[in-house]
Amino acid sequence: MNILLLGSGGREHALAWQLRQSPSLRGTLYAAPGNPGIAEEAEVVALEVTDHAAVIAFCGDKAIDLVVIGPEAPLVDGLSDSLRAAGVPVFGPSKAAAQLEGSKGFTKDLCARAGIPTAGYVRTASLEEARVALAKFQAPYVLKADGLAAGKGVVIAASLAEAEETLADMFGGGFGGAGAQVVIEEFMEGEEASFFALTDGTTIVPFGSAQDHKRVGDGDTGPNTGGMGAYSPAPVLTPELQARVMAEIVEPTVRTMREEGNPYQGVLYAGLMLTAEGPKLIEYNARFGDPECQVLMMRLESDLAAIMLACAQGSLEGTRVAFHDETALTVVMAARGYPGTPEMGGAIDLGAAEAEGAKVFHAGTALKEGALVANGGRVLNVTATGASVTEAQAKAYAAVDAITFPTGFCRRDIGQKEVAREAARNA
C-alpha cells in the first residue's frame, strides 16, 4: 500500500523507519513536511497539514491507502475527520476524540463520569476563579493549561505564591490560547510511567510501556520539557499493574468514548502515576509520545503498517503485537537554550554514532548547504538497545559521545533510576 506520514519530528522519523520495514508497505511511503532523517526513509513532499483540501487532493493523486498523523495539533484540528469524510483511511482519532489530549478538563470530566482513578481537580476559567480554587488544595500545586502547550503546559508550584504567579502567567497569555482555562489538581505521590494501547474504537490491544524524563536537567531538575529521554519497557509497570491499567483506565475510557458518540481510533497514550493505591491517570495523549515512540519502534517486531490500517478500518480484533525482549533507551540531544529559545543553526556531525547498532532519529534538524544543522529545540534522539537498561544506557551514551554538536546538550542520567535498581538486584 501507499502511505502518507504527516509530521517532522523524532517521533515521525521513528515511525518512518519502522513503516519502511513493514512487509505490507510494498508501495511508496510519503512524508510531509519531513526532515533530513525522514528523507532517508520516505519521499518527502511539500504539504501544509493545515490545508485539509490539499492533503485530500494529494491522497487522491497518489492513491494513498493510509494516512498516519504523527503530532497532536492536526488531530485536534480535525484533519482525520476531513480525511475520513473523503474516504481515506487514517490512523488517528477524530477531532472530538482527540479532546482527550486537546483539553485537560475534558479528560478529567470523563474520568469523573467513568470512575477512572485520577487526581482530584477543579476546572477554572478565570484568574479570580483559579485563586479561589487554590484554597481547596495544598502545596505542591499542580497547574495545567487546559489546551495544547507542546508538552510544557504543566507547572508544579512549590508554594502558594508561586502558584498564584503561575496562574497569572497562564491566564495572562504566557501559554497562548492553551491557558484560557486552567485545571488545578491535587499532587500525586509515586513514580510515573507511560502505557500505550491501540484501538479501533472497540477492540483494544496493549502496545507496551515506557518511562520518560520530562525535566531538562540531571536529577529531574529544571523546567518541564517535551521529554529529554526515555526507555522501554518500564519494569515498574509490572504485568499485574498493566492489567489494572487496562481494566481500570484504558477500557473504561474507550467504552465511554464509544457510548457517548466519540469512538476513539488510533493509539491512546496514558501517562500514569503509580501510587500506593494503585495506578492513576495523569493525562492522555492522542498520539505516540515523543521520545517514547522512538524506543517503542526500536523494539517492535510486528508489521506496523498492517496494525495501523487495522485500527483505521475497525478490524483490530485478533491482532497481536510482538516486541523484542531487549530494552531500548533514547537520549535527547537538544539545542542550547531549550526549553526556552533554542540556539538554531548549530553544526552537527553524526560521526560514527550508528557504528555499533545505535540509531539516531532526527527531531529538529535541517540541511544548510548540504551540512546538517540544528533546526529546533530537541534536535536528535540517540537510541540504542541492550539486554538491560544498564546496557542500553551505555550504548546510547557511547553513541552520543560519538556525535559532534558544540551547541547541543543532553541529560547524562536517562534511565538512571532503573540502572540503580538493576545494580541493587545484581549485588
C-alpha positions in Angstrom: 0.0 0.0 0.0 0.9 3.7 -0.3 1.2 5.6 3.0 1.4 9.3 3.8 3.1 10.1 7.1 2.5 13.6 8.5 5.0 15.3 10.9 8.6 16.4 11.1 10.0 15.3 14.5 11.8 12.4 16.1 8.6 10.5 16.6 7.8 10.7 12.9 11.4 9.7 11.9 11.0 6.6 14.1 7.6 5.8 12.6 9.0 6.3 9.1 11.9 4.0 9.9 9.6 1.3 11.2 7.0 1.7 8.4 9.8 1.4 5.8 10.4 -2.1 7.2 6.7 -3.1 7.1 6.1 -6.1 4.7 2.7 -4.7 3.8 4.0 -1.3 2.6 5.0 -2.5 -0.9 4.1 0.8 -2.4 5.5 4.3 -1.6 6.0 5.9 1.8 5.5 9.7 1.5 6.1 12.2 4.3 5.2 15.8 4.9 6.9 18.0 5.8 9.6 15.6 7.0 13.2 16.3 8.0 16.6 15.1 6.8 16.3 11.9 8.7 12.8 11.1 7.5 14.0 11.8 3.9 16.3 8.8 4.2 13.2 6.6 4.7 10.4 8.3 2.7 9.7 10.5 -0.3 9.3 14.0 1.3 6.7 16.2 -0.2 5.6 19.8 0.3 2.2 19.7 2.0 0.7 22.0 4.6 -1.1 19.9 7.1 -3.5 22.7 8.0 -4.7 22.7 4.4 -7.1 19.8 4.6 -8.1 20.1 0.9 -4.5 19.9 -0.3 -3.9 16.8 1.8 -7.0 15.2 0.5 -6.1 16.1 -3.1 -2.6 14.6 -2.6 -4.1 11.4 -1.3 -6.3 11.1 -4.4 -3.4 11.9 -6.8 -1.1 9.3 -5.2 -3.7 6.6 -4.4 -2.9 6.8 -0.7 -4.2 3.8 1.2 -3.4 5.1 4.7 -2.6 8.4 6.3 -0.6 8.3 9.6 -0.9 11.5 11.6 2.1 11.9 13.9 1.7 15.1 16.0 -1.3 16.2 18.1 -2.1 19.6 16.5 -3.6 18.2 13.2 -5.7 15.7 15.2 -7.1 18.4 17.4 -7.7 20.5 14.2 -9.9 17.7 12.8 -7.7 16.6 9.9 -8.6 12.9 10.5 -12.4 13.8 10.1 -11.7 15.5 6.8 -9.8 12.5 5.5 -12.4 10.0 6.6 -15.1 12.1 5.0 -13.2 11.8 1.8 -12.9 8.0 2.1 -9.2 8.0 3.1 -8.3 5.6 5.9 -6.4 7.4 8.7 -4.5 6.4 11.8 -5.5 8.9 14.4 -8.6 9.9 16.4 -11.3 12.3 15.3 -11.4 15.9 16.5 -14.0 15.0 19.1 -12.0 12.0 20.4 -8.7 14.0 20.3 -10.1 16.2 23.1 -8.6 13.6 25.4 -5.4 15.4 24.7 -6.7 18.8 23.5 -8.5 19.6 26.7 -7.2 18.5 30.2 -10.6 19.5 31.6 -12.5 17.2 29.1 -10.4 14.3 30.2 -10.8 15.0 33.9 -14.6 15.2 33.5 -14.6 11.9 31.6 -12.7 10.3 34.4 -15.3 11.6 36.8 -18.1 10.2 34.8 -16.5 6.8 34.2 -15.0 6.3 37.6 -11.4 6.3 36.3 -8.8 6.8 39.1 -7.1 10.2 38.8 -6.1 13.2 40.9 -8.8 15.4 42.4 -9.2 18.6 40.4 -11.1 21.8 39.7 -11.6 23.4 36.3 -11.2 27.2 36.2 -12.0 29.7 33.5 -10.6 32.9 35.1 -7.7 34.1 37.3 -10.2 35.0 40.1 -11.9 31.6 39.9 -8.5 29.9 40.0 -7.3 31.9 43.0 -10.4 30.9 44.9 -9.9 27.2 43.9 -6.4 27.1 45.2 -7.7 27.2 48.7 -9.1 23.6 48.2 -5.5 22.3 47.6 -2.2 22.1 49.4 1.3 22.6 48.2 2.8 21.5 45.9 0.1 22.7 43.5 -0.3 21.0 40.1 -1.4 23.6 37.5 -2.3 22.6 33.9 -3.1 24.8 30.9 -6.2 23.2 29.5 -5.2 23.2 25.9 -2.1 22.1 23.8 1.1 23.6 25.0 3.8 21.5 23.3 4.4 19.4 26.4 5.2 22.4 28.5 1.7 23.3 29.9 2.1 21.7 33.3 3.7 23.5 36.3 4.2 22.1 39.8 4.3 25.1 42.1 6.0 24.5 45.4 4.3 27.4 47.2 1.1 29.4 47.2 3.0 32.5 45.9 4.5 30.5 43.0 1.1 29.0 42.2 -0.5 32.5 42.0 2.3 33.8 39.9 2.0 30.8 37.5 -1.8 31.3 37.3 -1.4 34.9 36.4 1.1 33.9 33.7 -1.3 31.2 32.3 -4.3 33.5 32.2 -2.2 36.4 31.0 -1.3 34.6 27.8 2.0 33.1 28.8 0.9 29.8 27.4 -1.1 31.2 24.4 -4.6 30.0 23.9 -3.8 26.8 25.9 -4.1 28.8 29.1 -7.6 30.2 28.5 -8.7 27.6 31.1 -6.6 26.0 33.8 -7.1 22.7 35.6 -5.8 22.7 39.2 -5.1 19.2 40.6 -4.0 17.6 43.8 -0.4 16.4 43.8 0.0 12.7 43.5 2.9 10.8 45.1 4.5 7.9 43.2 6.6 7.0 40.1 5.5 8.0 36.7 5.2 5.5 33.8 3.6 5.5 30.3 1.3 2.9 28.9 0.2 2.6 25.3 -2.8 0.9 23.7 -4.1 0.6 20.2 -7.8 0.7 19.5 -10.2 0.7 16.6 -12.9 2.1 18.8 -14.0 -1.2 20.2 -11.1 -3.7 20.3 -8.1 -2.7 22.4 -4.6 -4.1 22.1 -1.8 -3.3 24.6 1.2 -1.6 22.9 3.9 -1.5 25.5 5.2 0.7 28.3 7.9 3.3 28.8 9.3 5.8 31.2 10.3 9.2 30.1 12.3 12.1 31.7 10.4 15.4 31.4 12.8 17.8 33.3 15.5 19.5 31.4 18.3 18.8 33.9 20.0 15.8 35.5 18.4 14.5 38.6 15.0 15.7 37.4 15.8 19.4 37.9 14.7 22.5 35.9 11.6 23.2 33.9 9.4 20.6 32.2 10.2 19.9 28.5 8.6 17.8 25.8 10.9 15.0 27.0 14.7 14.5 27.4 14.9 10.8 27.1 13.0 7.5 27.6 13.4 3.8 27.9 11.1 0.8 27.2 9.8 -1.4 28.6 9.2 0.1 32.1 9.9 -2.7 34.6 7.9 -0.7 37.3 4.8 -1.2 35.2 4.6 -5.0 36.0 2.2 -7.3 34.1 -0.2 -7.1 37.1 -0.2 -3.3 37.0 -0.6 -3.3 33.3 -3.7 -5.5 33.7 -5.1 -3.0 36.2 -4.4 -0.1 33.8 -6.3 -1.8 31.0 -9.2 -2.7 33.3 -9.5 0.4 35.4 -8.3 3.2 33.0 -8.0 2.4 29.3 -11.0 0.1 28.8 -13.5 2.4 30.6 -12.1 5.3 28.6 -12.6 3.6 25.2 -16.0 2.3 26.2 -17.2 5.7 27.5 -16.0 7.5 24.4 -17.8 5.0 22.2 -21.0 5.1 24.2 -21.0 8.9 24.2 -20.7 9.0 20.4 -17.0 9.8 20.1 -15.3 6.5 19.3 -11.5 6.6 19.6 -9.4 5.1 16.9 -5.6 5.1 17.0 -3.0 5.0 19.7 -4.0 6.0 23.3 -1.1 7.1 25.4 -1.8 7.0 29.1 0.5 9.0 31.4 0.3 7.2 34.8 1.2 7.8 38.4 1.9 4.6 40.3 0.6 5.5 43.7 0.2 3.5 46.9 -3.4 3.0 46.0 -2.6 1.7 42.5 -2.2 3.3 39.1 -3.9 6.6 38.4 -4.2 8.6 35.2 -2.2 11.8 35.0 -3.2 12.7 31.4 -3.9 11.2 28.0 -2.1 11.9 24.7 -3.9 11.1 21.4 -0.7 10.1 19.6 2.5 8.3 20.2 4.7 10.0 22.8 7.9 11.8 21.8 10.5 10.4 22.7 8.6 7.3 23.8 7.7 6.4 20.3 11.4 6.1 19.4 12.1 3.3 22.0 8.8 1.5 21.1 9.7 1.5 17.4 13.2 0.1 18.2 11.6 -2.9 19.9 8.7 -3.5 17.6 8.7 -6.8 15.6 5.2 -6.7 14.1 4.1 -5.1 10.9 3.4 -1.5 11.9 1.6 -0.6 8.6 -0.8 -3.5 8.9 -1.6 -2.8 12.5 -2.3 0.9 11.8 -4.5 0.0 8.9 -6.5 -2.4 11.1 -7.0 0.5 13.6 -8.2 2.7 10.8 -10.6 0.1 9.3 -12.1 -1.2 12.5 -10.6 -4.6 12.1 -8.1 -4.8 15.0 -9.7 -7.9 16.6 -7.3 -10.8 16.5 -4.3 -8.6 16.1 -1.2 -9.5 18.2 1.7 -7.2 18.7 5.2 -8.6 19.3 8.2 -6.8 20.7 11.9 -7.7 21.1 12.8 -8.7 24.7 15.6 -6.2 24.8 15.4 -2.7 26.4 15.6 0.4 24.2 16.8 3.7 25.6 16.9 7.1 23.8 18.8 10.2 24.8 17.6 13.6 23.5 20.2 16.0 22.3 18.8 19.5 22.5 19.9 22.9 21.3 21.4 25.3 23.9 18.7 27.4 25.4 16.0 24.7 25.3 13.2 24.6 26.6 13.4 28.4 26.2 14.6 29.9 23.0 16.9 27.3 21.3 20.1 28.3 19.5 19.4 27.5 15.9 21.9 26.6 13.1 24.5 24.8 15.2 26.6 22.4 13.1 26.1 18.7 13.7 28.5 15.8 12.7 26.9 12.4 13.5 30.3 10.7 13.1 30.2 7.0 13.9 27.2 7.3 16.2 25.4 4.4 14.4 28.5 2.2 14.1 27.6 -0.1 17.0 23.9 -0.6 16.2 22.5 2.6 17.7 20.0 4.6 15.7 19.9 8.4 15.5 16.4 9.8 14.9 16.3 13.4 13.7 13.9 15.6 15.7 14.9 19.1 14.8 17.4 19.2 12.0 17.9 20.8 8.6 20.4 20.8 5.8 22.2 24.0 5.1 24.4 23.9 2.0 24.5 20.2 2.4 25.6 20.2 6.0 23.4 19.1 9.0 22.4 21.8 11.4 20.1 22.2 14.4 16.6 23.5 13.5 14.6 23.2 16.7 14.7 22.7 20.5 15.0 18.9 20.6 17.4 18.1 17.8 18.4 14.4 17.9 17.2 11.2 19.6 20.1 8.9 20.1 18.7 5.4 20.6 20.2 2.0 21.4 19.1 -1.4 22.7 20.5 -3.8 25.2 19.8 -6.8 27.4 19.2 -4.4 30.3 18.6 -0.7 30.9 22.2 -0.5 32.0 23.5 -1.9 28.8 21.1 0.1 26.6 22.1 3.3 28.5 25.9 2.6 28.0 25.4 2.0 24.3 23.2 5.1 23.8 25.7 7.4 25.6 28.6 5.9 23.6 26.7 6.9 20.5 26.0 10.4 22.0 29.7 10.8 22.6 30.5 10.0 19.0 28.4 13.0 17.8 30.0 16.5 17.4 27.3 19.1 18.3 29.0 22.0 20.1 25.8 24.0 20.6 23.9 21.0 21.9 23.4 19.3 25.3 21.8 16.3 26.9 21.0 14.8 30.2 23.5 12.3 31.3 21.2 10.3 33.6 18.5 8.9 31.3 17.3 5.6 32.9 19.4 6.1 36.0 16.7 5.0 38.5 16.3 1.7 36.8 20.1 1.3 36.4 20.3 1.7 40.2 17.6 -0.9 40.7 19.3 -3.3 38.4 22.6 -2.8 40.3 20.8 -3.5 43.6 19.2 -6.7 42.2 22.6 -7.9 40.9 24.5 -7.0 44.1 
